[in-house]
Structures are given as C-alpha cells and as structure tokens.
Amino acid sequence: LATHGMALGGDRIDQLIFEHMLFPELGRGERWIREVDGRVIDTLFPFNEFETSLINWQTTFLLNQNQWRAMVVDRISAGDAAAEKFQRLLDLITFNYSYNCIQAIRRAKVELSTATQTVIDIPELNLTVPFSRAQLDAILEPVLARTRECVQTVLARASRAPAQIDVVIRTGGTSEIVAVRELLESLFPQRVEGHDPFTSVACGLAIANFHGHHCRLD
C-alpha cells in the first residue's frame, strides 16, 4: 500500500557512537596554544578537520600526511594532561586504527542488546571507554525520532491507523537494538516480530522470485 524510509543503517550508528564516545578521548574540545610569527595563539584544536576521515576508516590513511600530522605532533609537545589524547590520535592516524575502533564499537553495540553496561575496548590505543545502554539511547534519540516519523508517514500514505496493522517484521541488525524494539512495540503492541533479522530481506526476495513476483521501480 505504501513505502517510506530514511538513509540510516548500522554503519551510520557506529559513526555516531564513534563521535560521541571516542572523539573526546582523541582530543576533541581541547585547546591548542602555539606561537605564530611571534604571537601566542590560543584556540580550540581544529579537530573538525579530522572527523570525517576518522569515522570513515576507508579514508583514515589520508590523514597520514604532514599537514595534519604536524598539528598533532605540535599539540603533543605541550606535554600537558591532554597530550595522551593526541598521542592516541597520532597512533590512530599512523597505523590506521579507525577500523579497529569501528569493530570495537560494533562489539559493544551488540553487547548492549542484552546487557546494560559494557566497554568499548581498543587495546591498540590502550583505551577502554565505559559504555551504557542509557548512553546509546541518548545518542540514538534523534534517530528514533526520525524513525517514528517514518512509521507515521508510511501509515498516513497507506491510510491506515497503527491498530489496523496486523504484524510488523523487524529486519537488519539495527532492529536488534533495544531502543528500536521498544519504539516499535510502543506503536504496535504485541504485533512486532523479529524473524531472522539478518537474512529476512534476502529470503523474502528469493521466495518472491521463486513465485514469479517482480518489483519495478517507476
């Protein structure tokens, strides 16, 4: 009767967790004092120039150039309490540890589907960050709001009320997140099913093809 959606998947959620939980441990929000042309300049470290490449592990190696490394090395030389954070940042850039960070985030995210507390453990950076389900829920709050809007939109397009929906099928790894399950259950009480969330789309397409059904995009 209707379709709707948004461009959001598990990878983007991993990036959001990276931003909220790991960026502060890599130097975001720290100040940078240096001398330029005889003047002392005190500003926030330009961490925003590193962010996109950090959360996209396929391009992190691009940061391993002097224009970015020099800033980090100079900040480490300050020798203050934040120098350890920037040493982690330098190690991450040098050895392309962003992939390791994403893998650690995914493990922690999965653990929070059954536990309320875990850690994001990245031994390569000598970093262990406590991570709770409450923190994950807070990170996902804007995502859940958009998800609710999507559900409401598709119901409106189909001219159906929530009570008229017989069953809701959860699919994909993100649908295993507790907050996502609770959102759907609040909208469709006792009508939400999680049947083979990692294979259901492929299985459904295979079954449809077997029966000769085809999808055409107009």
N, C-alpha and C positions, 0 to 999 in steps of 0.2 A: 504493500500500500504506500510506503514511503521510505526514504533513506535520508540519512544525515550523518555527519561525523566531523571530526577535527583532526588536524595533523599532530598527533601526540602519541608516542609509544614508550616502551620501556627505556629505550636509549636516551630519550629526552629527560625522563625522570632521573636516570642515572646522572645526567649532566646537572640537573637541578640540585641533586644531593651533593655532587662534587662542589658546586658553587657555594652552597650554604655551609657544608661541614668541613671541607678541605681548604678552600681558599684562605680562610683566616689563619690556617696553620702553615701557609706558604708565603705569607707576607701581606695579604690584602688588608688595607686600613692602617698600615704602618707608615711612619714619616721617613723622609729622606733628606738629610742635611748634607750639603756639599758646597764646595767653593767653586764659583764660576767667574772668571775674569776679575778676581779679587773681591768678589762679593759673596757673602754667605747666603745661600738659598735654602729655605726650609719649606718643603711641600710634602704632600702625600706621595708615596712611591707610586709611579704610574702602572699599577698592577693591571688596569683595564687593558693595557696593550698586550698582555699575556693571556688574557682569559679565554678568548675564542680558541686559540691553539692548544691550550691546556685541556679543555673539555672535549676537544676532537683529537683523540690520540693519534689518528692517522696523519695529522699535520703538526704534532708537537715538535718534530725534528726541525721544523723551520725556525724555531726559537734558538736553535743551537748556532747562532751567528753572533758576531761581535757586538752588533748594535744593541742586542738585548742582554747578552751575557755580561757585557761591560757594566751595565747598570746594576745588575745583581751582585757582581763581584765588588763593585764600589760600595754597595749597601752593606755587604758582609763585613767589609773592612772597618765599619763603625765599631764593631765589637761589642755592641750592646745586647740587651736581652733578646731583641728581635733577630739578631744575626743568625741564630739557629734556624729560624723560619726560612730565611733567604738561602741558607746553605741547603735546606731541603729543596727549595725551588731550583737552585743551581743543579743539584744532583738529578732532579726530575728531568730537567732540560737536557743535561749531558747524556744521560742514559735512557732517555725516552721512557720514563716510568709512568706516563699517563695511562697506558694500557693496564699496568698493574693496579693503579688507583681505581680504574673503572671496574676491574674484576673484583677488587675488594669491596667496592660499593655494591655490586650485584650480589655478592655472597651475603652481605649484611642485610640488604633489602629482602632477600629470600628468607633469611632467619627471622625477620620481623613479621613474617606472615604467621608464625607460630609462637614467637616469643615477644616479650615487651621490651627487652633490653638486649643489646648486642654491642659489638665494637666494629669499627672499620679499621682493619689491621693491615698495615703496609710495611712489612719488615724492611723492604728495600730503602725506605726513607726513615726507618726507626721511628715510626709514627703509629700510634694506636689512639683512635678517637672514639669515645663512648657515643653510642647512637641508640636512641629510644624510638619506640613506635610513636610516642607523642611528638617527637621532633619530626619524624617522617610525615605525620598527619599535618603538622603546621606547614611543612614545605609544600605539601600537596593541596593545601586549601584552595588556592586559585584554580588548580587543575580540576578539583572536584566540583567547584562552582561552574566551570565551563562544561564539565561532563553532565551535570544536572540540566544545564541549559540545552545541551544537545538532545537529551532524552525528551525534554519538554517540547522542543522544536519538532522532532520526528513524530511525536504523538499528535501535535497540532496539525501537521501535514497529513497525517492519516485520519484525522478527525476522530480520534479515539481518546478516551479518558484512561488513566492508569488502571482503573478497576476492570476495564474491558480487555486487558492483556492477560492471556492465559498462562504464558510461560516466558521467561527471559533467560536466554542462554549466555552465560559468561564465556568468553574465549580470549586467549592470549595471556601471557604471564602477568601483565598488569592487573588483570581481573582477579588475581590471587591476593592482591594487596588488601589487607583487612578493611581499610577505609573505603575502598572501591566496593567491596562486597556489602559493607554496611549501607553505603549510599543506595545501591540498587535494591537492597532489602527494604529500606525505608520507603522507597517508591512503589515497590511491588512485593508486599509482604508474602512470604511463603510460596512465591512463584519464581524464584531465581534458582537456576540450575547451573552447575559448573561441570558439564560433561566433557571430559578430555580437552581441557582449555588450550593445550599446546598443539593439538592435532585436529581439532574440530573443523576449522575452516577448510583445510586440505581434504579431509574426509568428506565433508559436505559437497565440495566441488567435484570430487571423484564420483560420488553417488549420483549427483545431478547429471554428470556427463554420461554415466552408465545408462541412465534412463532417457538420455537424448535431450536433456534440457540445456539450453544455451543462453548466455547473457549477452545482450547487445547494448553498447553504450551509445546513446544518441547525442 
